[in-house]
Amino acid sequence: MLTAEGCAARRARLLERLKPTAPLLLGDPLHLRYFANLYVDPFSLGADYGALLHLTPDGETTLYYDHRLPKTFEAAHVATKEAVKWYDGQTAGQGPRRSILLPTVAKLGGRVHDSLADPMAAELFNVVGEMRRRKGADEVALLKACCRAGEAGQVWARANVRPGMTELDVYNGIFMACSTQAKQPVILYGDFAVSPGSAKRGGMPTQKVIQAGETLILDFSVVIGGYRSDYTNTLVVGAEPTAQQQRLFDLCVAAMKSGEAAMKAGATCQAVYDATRKPFADAGVADAFPHHAGHGLGLGHPEAPFFVKQSSETLVAGDVVTLEPGLYVDGVGGIRIEHNYLITDTGFEQLSQHAIALK
């Protein structure tokens, strides 16, 4: 989870940027995670409910929270916590659960500053969006934990996927492996799908039975504490890759290496996209690469920056990004690979360590 020191440093940066003359009241779940390590366990009856963070100009913090939030709220890094009662299972509930924090908002001035209707919302979201690109050490540690869990899922897939299994069977096996590695239930989402080519490049798992020789794209994210990894491998199931499948895979590997060579702080995202696409263009298959070359990661997926053909963004030290070249050719199949990277002043640190291999 995020550290008290990291949360305090992010709050100090926010106050320095905004220079508020009155306290801020924040309620967006991403802001509560980022500034206070408040993560509401999604596997709980409090999953859709939250809290309010009161932050004074001198840095004092108070968390007002729904008293039936799961115990994960206890890890929040704030000076003071005040419970707001809703329903205790013995006496009548205090109105609709969604409304129990309204009196708190009124008491604290009537504004939630990161509510979309608030006059400060646009500035606040822009400032926080810029801040989130420069990941702190505690954020990187959490992202690495997501990677380790996801890698266990990729290892399971390479060892266990067979013809005759359904896509849903594969998802269930990967979920088990990821949760076992993380030592807790995790959120697992992404693509667990056979790709016949351009008609389908991914998708959530279905009851489709996987046939020998089909290409199975496993592009998934593991979410821990609200942060997430996102990386891909493609398997040719139950058969040796055809020469055409191997060619597509080799081109994807070349595209990834070319994109990596362009990545460092100060590089333009356009340059990274162009570098990733170049091996495809040189081989005459660029039209089979229809999507971005990668994107940022963190509390969101995707989030800035974006490796696209009309990008105006520039990489900064602390960005965590993906590279995900893919080719989708009818009659051959779809193949996509992906790694996660922490951008540095001189290049990058590769965060994901799963095998990139068709078998």
C-alpha positions, 0 to 999 in steps of 0.5 A: 500500500501507499506510505504515510510519507508518500501521501504527505508529500503528494498533499504538500505538492498539491497545496504548493500548486493550488495555494488554497486560502481555505480548506479543500474537501475531496471526495473522488475515490482516486484522490482519496487513494492518491493523497490518503491511501484510502482504498475501499475493498471492492470485495465488501458491502462498502465497495460503492461508498466512500469518504471525504478528505478535509485538507487545510492550507497548512496540511492538517487532514481529517477523514470523514467516513461511512462507518460501515466501510471495510477495515481497509479504511484503517490504513488511511494516512490521515491525522484524524478519522471521524465516523459518520453513522448510517446503519448498525444492524440493530437500529433504523438506518439514517436515510439513504446511504448515499446521503449520509455525508451531506451534513458533513459537507454542509458543516464544512462549507457546502463544497466538494472541490473535486465534484465536477460541478465545483468551480475549482474542479477543472483546475484541481483535476488538471493539477492532480493529473500532472502530479500523477504522472511522476510516480513516487517510490511507494506507487512504483512499489505497488505497481511492481506488486501488481506486476508480480501477481500478473506474472504468476497468471502468465506463467499459469497460462503457458503451463496450463492452457490447452485446446478444449478449454474455454476462454472462461476456463483460462480466466479462472485459472489466471485469477487463481494464480494471480490471487495466490501470488498476491495473497489476497483476492485481486481484481483481474480484467482485460482480454482473454480471447482468441483473435482470428485477426482483424475481426476481434483483437480481444475481449472479456472471456466467453464460453468459446472453446479454444481450438488447436492452433488458434492465437489466444491474446492474454492482455490483462491487468491486476489491481491491488490497492487501486493501482494496476499493471497491464501487460500482454502475451499471446499463445498459439494453443496446442500447436507449433506456430505457423510460419505466418504466425511466427513472422507476426510475432517476430515483427511485434518483438522488433517493434517493442525493441524499437519503441524501447530504444526511443523511451526516456524522459524528454522524448516525445510520445510521437517519437515513441509511437513512430519508432514502434510502428517503423518495423511494421511499416518497413515490413509492409504490414502497418495497416494491421497495427490499428491501435496505440503503441502504449499508454500510461498506467497507475490509478487509471488505465489508460492514463496519460501519456499516450503513444499515438500518431498525433500525440503532443505529449512528452515523457517525464521521469516517473511516468509508468507506461506500456508498449503494446505492439500488435498485428491482426491478420485474417486467416493468421490470427492476432498477436499482441505483446506488452511490457510495463516500464518506469521512465527515467532520465536516461531510459527506463526500468522494465517493471514487468518480467513475464515471458514473451513467447508463443509457446 
